[in-house]
């Protein structure tokens, strides 16, 4: 990933790079299991999008969960259409690095993905995650339905209570309806499966999210 320090100030739509009309080339299938990154997916499966820092390490956290059918990395919540990685790294597209998780809700509920999300990074850091600094590393949950949005907000409140009890600060995670998910370049997809010793700058706070331990999401 990029180690250059960037402004933590978000870009506006008028300042954003113009992008392009056509999607950038990427992989069609997962390097891990050969399943299609862009669908079609099995009937009844659901999609969830999360941003929690460098998407190389984030994707690995989710593909390891039972019930996750396929994962992909990309760019969300910005202005520039079909951005490249280099453009996102400038901070001038407005996007954050994200992971798309396709999952079987009969095996793993959305709340379990939220638990993995909160515990897998530090959601109090604003426009950074560890040593990775810039608006593309901000924390976010991008919801596909009102039910996901409600669950995300409840889990945020529950985790904030746990963080506060541990002396930590306020959660800066944005929770927004999912917009366009722009798939990242081929070499980013399942990067740490292709490069097991590659960089991963994502780490949690050590504070347990109370979802699934006697507290409702």
N, CA and C of each residue as an Amber inpcrd file, in Angstrom:
protein
   651
   0.8400000  -1.1890000   0.0000000   0.0000000   0.0000000   0.0000000
   0.8840000   1.2510000   0.0000000   0.2320000   2.4070000  -0.0750000
   0.9850000   3.6530000  -0.0970000   1.3470000   4.0770000   1.3200000
   2.6010000   4.4910000   1.5160000   3.0510000   4.9090000   2.8310000
   3.2290000   6.4220000   2.8970000   2.8480000   7.1490000   1.8430000
   3.0060000   8.5940000   1.8290000   1.8970000   9.2430000   2.6410000
   2.2570000  10.2340000   3.4210000   1.2590000  10.9420000   4.2060000
   0.4820000  11.8910000   3.3040000  -0.8310000  11.9100000   3.5340000
  -1.7070000  12.7370000   2.7190000  -2.5730000  13.5850000   3.6210000
  -3.2220000  14.5650000   3.0360000  -4.1250000  15.4010000   3.8000000
  -5.2870000  14.5740000   4.3200000  -5.6960000  14.8770000   5.5420000
  -6.8570000  14.2050000   6.1170000  -8.1420000  14.9500000   5.7830000
  -8.0510000  15.9920000   4.9950000  -9.2300000  16.7720000   4.6360000
  -9.9550000  16.1250000   3.4550000 -11.2690000  15.9240000   3.5600000
 -11.9930000  15.3070000   2.4550000 -12.1020000  16.2260000   1.2510000
 -12.1150000  15.6370000   0.0770000 -12.2550000  16.3890000  -1.1670000
 -13.7420000  16.6490000  -1.4130000 -14.0450000  17.7100000  -2.1200000
 -15.4280000  17.9930000  -2.5000000 -15.6660000  17.5030000  -3.9280000
 -16.9380000  17.4490000  -4.3180000 -17.2750000  16.9820000  -5.6620000
 -16.6370000  17.8650000  -6.7260000 -16.5800000  19.1700000  -6.4700000
 -16.0090000  20.0840000  -7.4660000 -14.4920000  19.9560000  -7.5660000
 -13.8570000  19.4400000  -6.5320000 -12.4010000  19.2730000  -6.5280000
 -11.9650000  17.9000000  -7.0290000 -12.9000000  16.9680000  -7.1590000
 -12.5620000  15.5820000  -7.4490000 -12.0340000  15.4110000  -8.8710000
 -11.1880000  14.4030000  -9.0450000 -10.6700000  14.0620000 -10.3620000
 -11.8130000  13.5930000 -11.2680000 -11.6740000  13.7630000 -12.5950000
 -12.7920000  13.4770000 -13.4990000 -13.0770000  12.0000000 -13.7020000
 -12.0600000  11.1480000 -13.5650000 -12.2900000   9.7210000 -13.7620000
 -12.5170000   9.3690000 -15.2200000 -13.3450000   8.3290000 -15.4390000
 -13.5480000   7.8170000 -16.8000000 -14.8790000   7.1000000 -16.8880000
 -15.3480000   6.8950000 -18.0910000 -16.6640000   6.2800000 -18.2920000
 -16.6240000   4.7660000 -18.1530000 -15.5130000   4.1480000 -18.5320000
 -15.4340000   2.6860000 -18.5420000 -14.7750000   2.1650000 -17.2710000
 -15.2230000   1.0230000 -16.7620000 -14.5710000   0.4190000 -15.5900000
 -13.1240000   0.0600000 -15.8970000 -12.2700000   0.1180000 -14.8910000
 -10.8920000  -0.2950000 -15.0740000 -10.8320000  -1.8240000 -15.1180000
  -9.8660000  -2.3930000 -15.8340000  -9.7700000  -3.8640000 -15.9030000
  -9.4840000  -4.4680000 -14.5330000 -10.0830000  -5.6150000 -14.2720000
  -9.8370000  -6.3170000 -13.0230000 -10.0680000  -7.8020000 -13.2250000
  -9.8460000  -8.5680000 -12.1640000 -10.0820000 -10.0150000 -12.2320000
 -11.5790000 -10.2930000 -12.3110000 -11.9110000 -11.3930000 -12.9350000
 -13.3070000 -11.8140000 -13.0050000 -13.6560000 -12.7980000 -11.8960000
 -12.6550000 -13.5630000 -11.4350000 -12.9010000 -14.5990000 -10.4410000
 -11.8980000 -14.5130000  -9.2980000 -12.2950000 -15.0400000  -8.1590000
 -11.4480000 -15.0290000  -6.9760000 -10.2240000 -15.9070000  -7.1760000
  -9.0830000 -15.3890000  -6.7650000  -7.8470000 -16.1580000  -6.7920000
  -7.9300000 -17.3320000  -5.8190000  -8.7390000 -17.2080000  -4.7860000
  -8.8090000 -18.2190000  -3.7390000  -9.6750000 -19.4040000  -4.1300000
 -10.8800000 -19.1270000  -4.6250000 -11.8260000 -20.2200000  -4.8700000
 -12.4440000 -20.2350000  -6.2600000 -12.0480000 -19.3140000  -7.1280000
 -12.5370000 -19.3060000  -8.4970000 -13.9450000 -18.7880000  -8.6720000
 -14.5620000 -18.3140000  -7.6050000 -15.9400000 -17.8320000  -7.7150000
 -15.9840000 -16.4310000  -8.3190000 -17.0710000 -16.0760000  -8.9940000
 -17.1380000 -14.7750000  -9.6820000 -17.1630000 -13.6050000  -8.7100000
 -16.3210000 -12.6210000  -8.9570000 -16.2570000 -11.4610000  -8.0790000
 -17.4590000 -10.5450000  -8.2520000 -18.0150000 -10.5050000  -9.4570000
 -19.0950000  -9.5700000  -9.7460000 -20.4460000 -10.2600000  -9.9110000
 -20.5460000 -11.5270000  -9.5680000 -21.7800000 -12.2750000  -9.7430000
 -21.8140000 -12.9480000 -11.1030000 -22.8420000 -13.7810000 -11.3170000
 -23.9850000 -14.0100000 -10.4250000 -23.5850000 -14.8020000  -9.1800000
 -24.3390000 -14.5460000  -8.1060000 -24.1130000 -15.2290000  -6.8390000
 -25.3230000 -16.0960000  -6.5130000 -25.1580000 -17.0770000  -5.6560000
 -26.2780000 -17.9740000  -5.3430000 -27.4880000 -17.2250000  -4.7930000
 -28.6640000 -17.7400000  -5.1100000 -29.9020000 -17.1270000  -4.6470000
 -29.9470000 -17.0900000  -3.1150000 -30.3690000 -15.9580000  -2.5930000
 -30.4760000 -15.7920000  -1.1490000 -29.2310000 -15.2450000  -0.4820000
 -28.1300000 -15.2060000  -1.2020000 -26.9140000 -14.6370000  -0.6280000
 -27.0410000 -13.1130000  -0.5840000 -26.3030000 -12.4950000   0.3190000
 -26.3570000 -11.0480000   0.5000000 -24.9770000 -10.4260000   0.3330000
 -24.9680000  -9.0960000   0.1780000 -23.7320000  -8.3460000  -0.0400000
 -23.5650000  -7.3210000   1.0710000 -22.3400000  -7.1810000   1.5600000
 -22.0150000  -6.1690000   2.5590000 -20.6960000  -5.5200000   2.1830000
 -20.6160000  -4.2030000   2.3370000 -19.4020000  -3.4580000   2.0110000
 -18.8530000  -2.7930000   3.2730000 -17.5370000  -2.9660000   3.4890000
 -16.8740000  -2.4100000   4.6700000 -15.5660000  -1.7350000   4.2740000
 -15.2280000  -0.6570000   4.9980000 -13.9240000  -0.0010000   4.8460000
 -13.2990000   0.1170000   6.2160000 -12.0690000  -0.3490000   6.3520000
 -11.4120000  -0.3360000   7.6610000  -9.8960000  -0.2790000   7.5280000
  -9.4250000   0.5080000   6.5530000  -7.9880000   0.6390000   6.3400000
  -7.5500000  -0.0520000   5.0690000  -6.2590000  -0.3660000   4.9960000
  -5.6670000  -1.0220000   3.8310000  -6.4730000  -2.2550000   3.4340000
  -7.0180000  -2.2610000   2.2230000  -7.9470000  -3.3380000   1.8850000
  -7.2950000  -4.6900000   1.6600000  -5.9770000  -4.7460000   1.5770000
  -5.3250000  -6.0590000   1.4700000  -5.6040000  -6.9010000   2.7120000
  -5.2940000  -6.3320000   3.8780000  -5.4860000  -7.0650000   5.1130000
  -6.9440000  -7.2270000   5.4880000  -7.7500000  -6.2220000   5.1630000
  -9.1710000  -6.2850000   5.4870000  -9.8390000  -7.4350000   4.7460000
  -9.5150000  -7.5760000   3.4640000 -10.1390000  -8.6490000   2.6950000
  -9.8350000 -10.0080000   3.3080000  -8.5960000 -10.2160000   3.7550000
  -8.2380000 -11.5030000   4.3460000  -9.0510000 -11.7940000   5.6080000
  -9.3200000 -10.7700000   6.4120000 -10.1130000 -10.9720000   7.6160000
 -11.4820000 -11.5630000   7.2800000 -12.0610000 -11.1130000   6.1840000
 -13.4080000 -11.5670000   5.8390000 -13.4200000 -12.8830000   5.0670000
 -12.4500000 -13.1130000   4.1650000 -12.5240000 -14.3580000   3.4020000
 -12.3090000 -15.5790000   4.2960000 -11.7340000 -15.3740000   5.4860000
 -11.4910000 -16.4790000   6.3900000 -12.7270000 -16.8870000   7.1970000
 -13.7870000 -16.1010000   7.1420000 -14.9650000 -16.3870000   7.9500000
 -15.8530000 -17.4470000   7.2970000 -16.2720000 -18.4700000   8.0250000
 -17.2200000 -19.4530000   7.4890000 -18.5220000 -18.7600000   7.0780000
 -19.0230000 -19.1140000   5.9060000 -20.2450000 -18.5070000   5.4110000
 -20.0180000 -17.3830000   4.4280000 -18.7770000 -16.8910000   4.3380000
 -18.4350000 -15.8910000   3.3210000 -18.1270000 -16.6260000   2.0280000
 -18.8460000 -16.2950000   0.9690000 -18.7640000 -17.0330000  -0.2880000
 -17.6480000 -16.5050000  -1.1810000 -17.5340000 -15.1760000  -1.2430000
 -16.4660000 -14.5610000  -2.0310000 -16.2630000 -13.1350000  -1.5360000
 -15.0520000 -12.6230000  -1.7230000 -14.7380000 -11.2410000  -1.3680000
 -14.0420000 -10.5650000  -2.5440000 -14.1190000  -9.2440000  -2.5550000
 -13.4090000  -8.4500000  -3.5550000 -13.0780000  -7.0980000  -2.9510000
 -12.0510000  -6.4460000  -3.4800000 -11.6800000  -5.1180000  -2.9860000
 -11.9930000  -4.0670000  -4.0420000 -12.2740000  -2.8680000  -3.5470000
 -12.6050000  -1.7840000  -4.4600000 -12.6670000  -0.4470000  -3.7500000
 -13.3170000   0.5030000  -4.3920000 -13.3580000   1.8810000  -3.9270000
 -14.8090000   2.3300000  -3.8170000 -15.1630000   2.9550000  -2.6870000
 -16.5470000   3.3610000  -2.4560000 -16.6010000   4.7570000  -1.8540000
 -17.8190000   5.3240000  -1.8640000 -18.1470000   6.5600000  -1.1520000
 -17.3410000   7.7590000  -1.6290000 -17.0720000   7.8140000  -2.9220000
 -16.3480000   8.9450000  -3.4850000 -17.1040000   9.5940000  -4.6170000
 -16.4030000  10.4210000  -5.3930000 -17.0120000  11.1820000  -6.4710000
 -16.5330000  10.7600000  -7.8570000 -15.2830000  10.3580000  -7.9750000
 -14.6740000  10.0790000  -9.2770000 -15.1630000   8.7550000  -9.8320000
 -15.7430000   8.7300000 -11.0320000 -16.1980000   7.4590000 -11.5940000
 -15.0300000   6.5960000 -12.0740000 -15.1100000   5.3040000 -11.7440000
 -14.1140000   4.3290000 -12.1880000 -12.6760000   4.7770000 -11.8950000
 -12.3630000   5.0530000 -10.6420000 -11.0220000   5.5470000 -10.3140000
  -9.9790000   4.4350000 -10.3630000  -8.7430000   4.8280000 -10.5630000
  -7.6220000   3.9010000 -10.4340000  -7.0820000   3.9810000  -9.0080000
  -6.2680000   3.0010000  -8.6430000  -5.6420000   3.0070000  -7.3230000
  -4.7830000   4.2550000  -7.1400000  -4.0270000   4.6060000  -8.1770000
  -3.1600000   5.7750000  -8.0850000  -3.9760000   7.0440000  -7.8530000
  -5.1370000   7.1380000  -8.4830000  -5.9910000   8.3070000  -8.2790000
  -6.5710000   8.3330000  -6.8680000  -7.0160000   7.1920000  -6.3790000
  -7.5500000   7.1250000  -5.0170000  -6.4920000   7.5410000  -4.0080000
  -5.2400000   7.1350000  -4.2480000  -4.1480000   7.4570000  -3.3300000
  -3.8380000   8.9480000  -3.2580000  -4.2520000   9.7230000  -4.2370000
  -4.0280000  11.1670000  -4.1630000  -4.9620000  11.8320000  -3.1640000
  -6.0280000  11.1420000  -2.7740000  -7.0350000  11.7390000  -1.9120000
  -8.0070000  12.6210000  -2.6580000  -7.9180000  12.6480000  -3.9880000
  -8.7360000  13.5650000  -4.7800000  -9.8830000  12.8730000  -5.5130000
 -10.2250000  11.6790000  -5.0930000 -11.4150000  11.0250000  -5.6550000
 -12.5390000  10.9390000  -4.6270000 -12.1880000  11.0760000  -3.3580000
 -13.1730000  10.9840000  -2.2860000 -13.4690000   9.5820000  -1.8110000
 -12.8750000   8.5750000  -2.4550000 -13.1850000   7.1950000  -2.1070000
 -12.4130000   6.7130000  -0.8910000 -12.9180000   5.6330000  -0.3130000
 -12.1810000   4.8860000   0.6830000 -11.9770000   3.4660000   0.1670000
 -10.8860000   2.8450000   0.5760000 -10.6160000   1.4640000   0.1870000
 -11.5970000   0.5560000   0.9310000 -12.2440000  -0.3330000   0.1980000
 -13.3050000  -1.1340000   0.7950000 -13.2400000  -2.5830000   0.3430000
 -13.9540000  -3.4230000   1.0810000 -14.0850000  -4.8290000   0.7440000
 -15.5540000  -5.1610000   0.5650000 -15.8610000  -5.8360000  -0.5090000
 -17.2150000  -6.3570000  -0.7350000 -17.2470000  -7.8040000  -0.2710000
 -18.1950000  -8.1150000   0.5710000 -18.3420000  -9.4490000   1.1490000
 -19.6710000 -10.0310000   0.6890000 -19.6120000 -11.1460000  -0.0200000
 -20.8100000 -11.8740000  -0.4170000 -20.9470000 -13.0570000   0.5300000
 -22.0840000 -13.1610000   1.2000000 -22.1900000 -14.1370000   2.2780000
 -23.5410000 -14.8460000   2.2800000 -23.5360000 -16.0110000   2.8950000
 -24.7500000 -16.8070000   3.0610000 -25.3240000 -16.4940000   4.4450000
 -26.4330000 -15.7570000   4.5320000 -26.9480000 -15.3500000   5.8340000
 -27.4840000 -16.5040000   6.6690000 -27.6620000 -17.6800000   6.0570000
 -28.0770000 -18.8410000   6.8460000 -26.8910000 -19.4720000   7.5810000
 -25.6800000 -19.0950000   7.1860000 -24.4590000 -19.6090000   7.8270000
 -23.8280000 -18.5480000   8.7140000 -23.7370000 -17.3300000   8.2060000
 -23.1450000 -16.2290000   8.9760000 -24.0630000 -15.0170000   8.8690000
 -24.6410000 -14.5700000   9.9730000 -25.5250000 -13.4010000   9.9190000
 -24.7280000 -12.1220000   9.7140000 -25.4270000 -11.0980000   9.2520000
 -24.7960000  -9.8000000   9.0370000 -24.1690000  -9.2750000  10.3280000
 -24.8000000  -9.5410000  11.4600000 -24.2700000  -9.0850000  12.7360000
 -22.8860000  -9.6640000  13.0220000 -22.6350000 -10.8810000  12.5730000
 -21.3130000 -11.4840000  12.7660000 -20.2660000 -10.7660000  11.9140000
 -20.6560000 -10.3060000  10.7440000 -19.7420000  -9.5140000   9.9220000
 -19.4540000  -8.1740000  10.5960000 -20.4770000  -7.5700000  11.1990000
 -20.2680000  -6.3220000  11.9200000 -19.3100000  -6.5160000  13.0930000
 -19.4450000  -7.6080000  13.7910000 -18.5290000  -7.8960000  14.9070000
 -17.0900000  -7.9960000  14.4050000 -16.9040000  -8.6970000  13.2960000
 -15.5670000  -8.8130000  12.7040000 -15.0550000  -7.4420000  12.2620000
 -15.9460000  -6.6260000  11.7400000 -15.5780000  -5.2760000  11.3200000
 -15.0830000  -4.4440000  12.4950000 -15.8820000  -4.3500000  13.5530000
 -15.5050000  -3.4930000  14.6800000 -14.2430000  -3.9780000  15.3600000
 -14.1180000  -5.2860000  15.5430000 -12.9640000  -5.8210000  16.2670000
 -11.7000000  -5.8920000  15.4140000 -11.8560000  -5.7680000  14.0840000
 -10.7230000  -5.9560000  13.1930000  -9.9020000  -4.7160000  12.9150000
 -10.3380000  -3.5570000  13.4230000  -9.5780000  -2.3260000  13.2020000
  -9.8710000  -1.3680000  14.3470000  -9.2750000  -0.1930000  14.2950000
  -9.5350000   0.8490000  15.2880000 -10.4430000   1.8960000  14.6430000
 -11.7310000   1.9040000  14.9810000 -12.6620000   2.8000000  14.3060000
 -12.6820000   4.2140000  14.8670000 -11.6930000   4.5730000  15.6750000
 -11.6600000   5.9110000  16.2890000 -10.6220000   6.8260000  15.6450000
  -9.9790000   6.3820000  14.5820000  -8.7960000   7.0940000  14.0860000
  -9.0600000   8.1070000  12.9810000 -10.2900000   8.2400000  12.5290000
 -10.5640000   9.2230000  11.4860000  -9.9640000   8.8220000  10.1550000
  -9.2520000   9.7420000   9.5210000  -8.7000000   9.5080000   8.1790000
  -7.3510000   8.8190000   8.2540000  -7.3260000   7.6750000   8.9280000
  -6.1000000   6.8890000   9.0030000  -6.4390000   5.5350000   9.5800000
  -5.4960000   4.6200000   9.4520000  -5.5630000   3.3380000  10.1430000
  -4.1230000   2.9130000  10.3720000  -3.6870000   3.0200000  11.6270000
  -2.2980000   2.7270000  11.9310000  -1.3700000   3.7070000  11.2390000
  -0.3900000   3.1820000  10.5090000   0.5680000   4.0210000   9.7960000
   0.0570000   4.5140000   8.4520000  -1.0990000   4.0270000   8.0240000
  -1.6800000   4.4560000   6.7540000  -2.5340000   5.6900000   6.9930000
  -2.1470000   6.8000000   6.3840000  -2.8190000   8.0680000   6.6310000
  -3.3950000   8.6050000   5.3300000  -4.6350000   9.0540000   5.3850000
  -5.3040000   9.6010000   4.2190000  -6.7770000   9.2560000   4.2540000
  -7.5790000  10.0310000   3.5590000  -9.0220000   9.8220000   3.6010000
  -9.4430000   8.4760000   3.0200000  -8.5970000   7.8590000   2.1980000
  -8.9530000   6.5530000   1.6380000  -8.8360000   5.4260000   2.6580000
  -8.3450000   5.7410000   3.8520000  -8.2350000   4.7360000   4.9090000
  -9.2910000   4.9290000   6.0020000 -10.2550000   5.7910000   5.7800000
 -11.2790000   6.0160000   6.7920000 -12.1730000   4.7860000   6.9390000
 -12.8050000   4.7150000   8.0840000 -13.6500000   3.5820000   8.4360000
 -15.0770000   3.8100000   7.9560000 -15.6940000   2.7640000   7.4110000
 -17.0610000   2.9240000   6.9450000 -17.8200000   1.6190000   6.8190000
 -19.1220000   1.7000000   7.0360000 -20.0480000   0.6010000   6.7660000
 -21.0310000   1.1160000   5.7240000 -21.1440000   0.4140000   4.6080000
 -21.9710000   0.8630000   3.4910000 -23.0760000  -0.1690000   3.2890000
 -24.2870000   0.2370000   3.6310000 -25.3790000  -0.7060000   3.8340000
 -26.2180000  -0.9220000   2.5830000 -26.6730000  -2.1650000   2.4200000
 -27.4310000  -2.5550000   1.2340000 -28.9350000  -2.5650000   1.4730000
 -29.3700000  -2.3200000   2.6960000 -30.7940000  -2.3740000   3.0120000
 -31.0500000  -1.6110000   4.3020000 -32.3120000  -1.2450000   4.5560000
 -32.6370000  -0.6210000   5.8460000 -32.2940000  -1.5210000   7.0250000
 -32.4620000  -2.8330000   6.8570000 -32.1360000  -3.7620000   7.9470000
 -30.6460000  -3.7210000   8.2630000 -29.8030000  -3.6770000   7.2360000
 -28.3670000  -3.5600000   7.4730000 -28.0390000  -2.2350000   8.1550000
 -28.6740000  -1.1550000   7.7240000 -28.4020000   0.1540000   8.3170000
 -28.7720000   0.1670000   9.7940000 -29.9190000  -0.4170000  10.1230000
 -30.3510000  -0.4540000  11.5180000 -29.3950000  -1.2870000  12.3580000
 -28.9960000  -2.4500000  11.8380000 -28.0590000  -3.3090000  12.5640000
 -26.7200000  -2.6090000  12.7460000 -26.2640000  -1.9040000  11.7220000
 -24.9750000  -1.2060000  11.8060000 -25.0110000  -0.1190000  12.8730000
 -26.0930000   0.6480000  12.9170000 -26.1970000   1.7180000  13.9060000
 -26.2700000   1.1550000  15.3260000 -27.0040000   0.0720000  15.5050000
 -27.0880000  -0.5360000  16.8310000 -25.7330000  -1.0770000  17.2710000
 -25.0330000  -1.7090000  16.3340000 -23.7200000  -2.2610000  16.6860000
 -22.7250000  -1.1520000  16.9940000 -22.8270000  -0.0350000  16.2890000
 -21.9510000   1.1010000  16.5660000 -22.1590000   1.6110000  17.9870000
 -23.4180000   1.7390000  18.3870000 -23.7210000   2.2070000  19.7300000
 -23.1900000   1.2330000  20.7850000 -23.3670000  -0.0590000  20.5230000
 -22.8920000  -1.0670000  21.4710000 -21.3730000  -1.0440000  21.5840000
 -20.6970000  -0.8990000  20.4370000 -19.2380000  -0.8980000  20.4810000
 -18.6970000   0.3950000  21.0720000 -19.3990000   1.5060000  20.8360000
 -18.9540000   2.7550000  21.4500000 -18.9930000   2.6550000  22.9750000
 -20.0290000   2.0190000  23.4900000 -20.1170000   1.8420000  24.9450000
 -18.9430000   1.0160000  25.4640000 -18.5890000  -0.0310000  24.7230000
 -17.4660000  -0.8750000  25.1280000 -16.1440000  -0.1160000  25.0330000
 -15.9690000   0.6570000  23.9760000 -14.7420000   1.4440000  23.8260000
 -14.6310000   2.4970000  24.9270000 -15.7350000   3.1780000  25.1920000
 -15.7160000   4.2160000  26.2160000 -15.3770000   3.6270000  27.5780000
 -15.9050000   2.4480000  27.8510000 -15.6140000   1.7870000  29.1250000
 -14.1380000   1.4200000  29.2350000 -13.4670000   1.2840000  28.0940000
 -12.0420000   0.9580000  28.0770000 -11.1630000   2.1980000  27.9790000
 -11.7850000   3.3700000  28.0310000 -11.0230000   4.6120000  28.0070000
 -10.6530000   5.0870000  26.6180000 -11.3060000   4.5570000  25.6110000
 -10.9930000   4.9670000  24.2380000 -11.9550000   6.0540000  23.7680000
 -11.6180000   6.6510000  22.6130000 -12.3570000   7.8050000  22.1200000
 -13.5830000   7.4570000  21.3030000 -14.0780000   8.4800000  20.6070000
 -15.3120000   8.3510000  19.8440000 -15.0780000   7.6550000  18.5050000
 -16.0310000   6.8420000  18.1110000 -15.9970000   6.1830000  16.8100000
 -16.1720000   7.2250000  15.7110000 -15.3540000   7.1420000  14.6730000
 -15.4380000   8.0630000  13.5360000 -16.0040000   7.3900000  12.2940000
 -16.4070000   6.1460000  12.4150000 -16.9180000   5.3670000  11.2830000
 -18.1380000   6.0220000  10.6530000 -18.1540000   6.1120000   9.3190000
 -19.3410000   6.5800000   8.6200000 -20.2120000   5.3780000   8.2690000
 -21.5160000   5.5330000   8.4440000 -22.4800000   4.5130000   8.0620000
 -23.3960000   5.1460000   7.0250000 -23.2860000   4.6510000   5.7820000
 -23.9830000   5.2610000   4.6500000 -24.6160000   4.1870000   3.7790000
 -25.6820000   4.5320000   3.0500000 -26.1890000   3.5840000   2.0650000
 -25.1120000   3.2730000   1.0300000 -25.0270000   2.0210000   0.6440000
 -24.0140000   1.6190000  -0.3340000 -24.2880000   2.2960000  -1.6720000
 -23.2560000   2.9270000  -2.1980000 -23.3390000   3.4840000  -3.5390000
 -22.6170000   2.5680000  -4.5130000 -22.0740000   3.1420000  -5.5540000
 -21.3490000   2.3570000  -6.5500000 -20.0760000   1.7670000  -5.9360000
 -19.8660000   0.4890000  -6.1740000 -18.6390000  -0.1830000  -5.7520000
 -17.7760000  -0.3450000  -6.9940000 -16.6510000   0.3500000  -7.0280000
 -15.7380000   0.2680000  -8.1600000 -14.6550000  -0.7560000  -7.8340000
 -14.6310000  -1.8460000  -8.5570000 -13.6640000  -2.9100000  -8.2960000
 -12.2440000  -2.4250000  -8.5630000 -11.3520000  -2.7470000  -7.6400000
  -9.9460000  -2.3800000  -7.7790000  -9.2560000  -3.2710000  -8.8080000
  -8.0510000  -2.8840000  -9.1660000  -7.2690000  -3.5800000 -10.1740000
  -7.0080000  -5.0400000  -9.7910000  -6.7210000  -5.8430000 -10.8060000
  -6.5060000  -7.2870000 -10.6390000  -5.5080000  -7.5960000  -9.5310000
  -4.3810000  -6.8930000  -9.5040000  -3.3260000  -7.2700000  -8.5640000
  -3.7170000  -7.0270000  -7.1150000  -4.7200000  -6.1930000  -6.8650000
  -5.1880000  -5.9600000  -5.5030000  -6.1170000  -7.0660000  -5.0040000
  -6.7850000  -7.7540000  -5.9230000  -7.7690000  -8.7520000  -5.5080000
  -7.0810000  -9.9300000  -4.8190000  -7.5390000 -10.2390000  -3.5890000
  -6.9870000 -11.3470000  -2.7960000  -5.4530000 -11.2410000  -2.7040000
  -4.9700000 -10.0270000  -2.5050000  -3.5330000  -9.7530000  -2.5590000
  -2.7420000 -10.6200000  -1.5950000  -3.2230000 -10.7900000  -0.3690000
  -2.4450000 -11.5270000   0.6210000  -2.5400000 -13.0360000   0.4410000
  -3.4330000 -13.5040000  -0.4220000  -3.3920000 -14.9150000  -0.8160000
  -2.3000000 -15.1160000  -1.8540000  -2.1060000 -14.1390000  -2.7130000
  -1.0550000 -14.2030000  -3.7230000   0.3140000 -13.8960000  -3.1180000
   0.3230000 -13.0540000  -2.0810000   1.5650000 -12.6080000  -1.4430000
   1.4200000 -12.7660000   0.0690000   1.5420000 -13.9740000   0.5910000
   1.2650000 -14.2300000   2.0170000   2.0940000 -13.4000000   2.9830000
   3.2610000 -12.9400000   2.5770000   4.1030000 -12.1370000   3.4550000
   3.9680000 -10.6430000   3.1680000   2.9280000 -10.2850000   2.4180000
   2.7460000  -8.8940000   2.0510000   2.3110000  -8.0260000   3.2040000
   2.3310000  -6.7280000   2.9630000   2.0160000  -5.7390000   3.9950000
   0.5640000  -5.8330000   4.4420000   0.3540000  -5.7630000   5.7600000
  -0.9800000  -5.6450000   6.3400000  -0.8970000  -4.6970000   7.5190000
  -1.5000000  -3.5300000   7.3960000  -1.4290000  -2.5340000   8.4520000
  -2.6790000  -2.4390000   9.2940000  -3.5380000  -3.4470000   9.2260000
  -4.8200000  -3.3900000   9.9220000  -4.7400000  -4.1640000  11.2300000
  -5.1570000  -3.5320000  12.3060000  -5.1720000  -4.1980000  13.6040000
  -6.2750000  -3.6440000  14.4830000  -6.7970000  -4.4570000  15.3730000
  -7.9000000  -4.0440000  16.2230000  -7.4490000  -3.3630000  17.5020000
  -8.4240000  -2.9820000  18.3160000  -8.1640000  -2.2980000  19.5720000
  -7.9890000  -3.2820000  20.7260000  -8.4290000  -4.5170000  20.5360000
  -8.4350000  -5.4810000  21.6190000  -9.7010000  -5.4370000  22.4450000
 -10.5870000  -4.4880000  22.1350000 -11.8610000  -4.3700000  22.8490000
 -12.8880000  -5.2380000  22.1350000 -13.5760000  -6.0860000  22.8640000
 -14.5610000  -7.0020000  22.2880000 -15.8440000  -6.2530000  21.9680000
 -16.3810000  -6.4820000  20.7710000 -17.6910000  -5.9510000  20.4230000
 -18.7500000  -6.8550000  21.0420000 -19.7060000  -6.3110000  21.8020000
 -20.6280000  -7.1560000  22.5560000 -21.6790000  -7.8750000  21.7290000
 -21.6820000  -7.7180000  20.4240000 -22.6150000  -8.4840000  19.5880000
 -22.3070000  -9.9720000  19.7470000 -23.3310000 -10.7530000  20.0040000
 -23.1480000 -12.2020000  20.0860000 -22.6560000 -12.6920000  21.4200000
 -22.5180000 -11.8010000  22.3980000 -22.0970000 -12.2230000  23.7360000
 -23.0910000 -11.7390000  24.7700000 -24.3710000 -11.8400000  24.4020000
 -25.4260000 -11.5020000  25.3340000 -26.0370000 -10.1270000  25.1380000
 -25.5360000  -9.3810000  24.1540000 -26.0820000  -8.0810000  23.8480000
 -26.5710000  -8.0820000  22.4130000 -27.7880000  -7.6800000  22.1900000
 -28.3560000  -7.6950000  20.8490000 -27.6810000  -6.6700000  19.9720000
 -27.5310000  -7.0270000  18.6670000 -27.0050000  -6.0430000  17.7080000
 -28.0500000  -4.9820000  17.4180000
